[in-house]
Amino acid sequence: MSYSKLADNMYVVIGGAFPKCNTVVIIADEIVIIDPGCVVEDLRRFLMTQDIQLKDIGTIILSHIHPDHITHAMRLNRLSNCRIAANEITAPLFNNKEEMKRFLGFDKGNPVRKLWERFVDERMYGALDEGRVDEVLCDGDKFNLGEVTLRTLYTPGHLPDHMCIELLEPNLVFTSDIDLTEFGPYYGHPNSSISDFESSIRKLRYGSYDGIISGHLKDPLVLDYKDRLTAYSRQIGMREDLVLSAILEGAKTIPEITANPIIYPSLTNPVFLQFETWMIEHHVASLLGNGLIEEENGKLVAV
């Protein structure tokens, strides 16, 4: 179990890389957990160091609907009877897991759906548990926790429901899956948006925070976040250049492009091939929109 102290009574229990995530713990007028995706026993052990138990949790806030960020929400709810808060897009998805699957692209017609469900159950067990959101949040809503105030900040692109959580008093922001990892930005669902992701990165870069808190870095607090966000965003353009290069070299279809992985190092797992395919589709749409390629009789050609 490892954790990082952000400020007095503010901590991150380190979950690290997908399929885990970092979990923010705030000890104030109530115990607040943001994104319960770390190992639940690590969270329990950390709380014990503060003379707190899992049953003492008062509120869970979800940044978005991805399974690695909601993994233990219902387990903790059953243990503590805590309220669960999520934004107006996330809430109905959490309340109806079939809608969540559809939202993520895994509707009943997707041949990879059962493999994805198995992957979630094996690596993020609990994420598909049925449950209910108790409080629906809107952009800019505040949580007043005595000496600590939280504020929601919508940052779509990764997914339409993605939001960050500003911690106003220490002037930090939890950026969830705008995570500054070496992997780079993830937009691997049909409703992800490269342009929205870039706008959200700019929104954070133009902020005046003392630091940002990554949802996946093992050293979660990033102080030089403006430069890091610039480098992180640059990976989108680098990937698009690689997609264009593949087309220039003769790839005519998306399966031909994904035959040589661009984003993931290996595509032997059908679930990750699906993620890569969706991301490549976004880049192809961008290249078409920018007039750099054309589609002729179902074949992609460079202009």
Secondary structure, 3 states (H helix, E strand, C coil): CCEEEEECCEEEECCCCCCCCCEEEEECCCEEEECCCCCHHHHHHHHHHCCCCHHHEEEEECCCCCHHHHCCHHHHHHHHCCEEEEECCHHHHHHCHHHHHHHCCCCCCCCCHHHHHHHHHHHCCCCCCCCCCCEEECCCCEEEECCEEEEEEECCCCCCCCEEEEECCCCEEEEECCCCCCCCCCCCCCCCCHHHHHHHHHHHHCCCCCEEEECCCCCCEECCHHHHHHHHHHHHHHHHHHHHHHHHCCCCCHHHHHCCCCCCCCCCCHHHHHHHHHHHHHHHHHHHHCCCEEEECCEEEEC
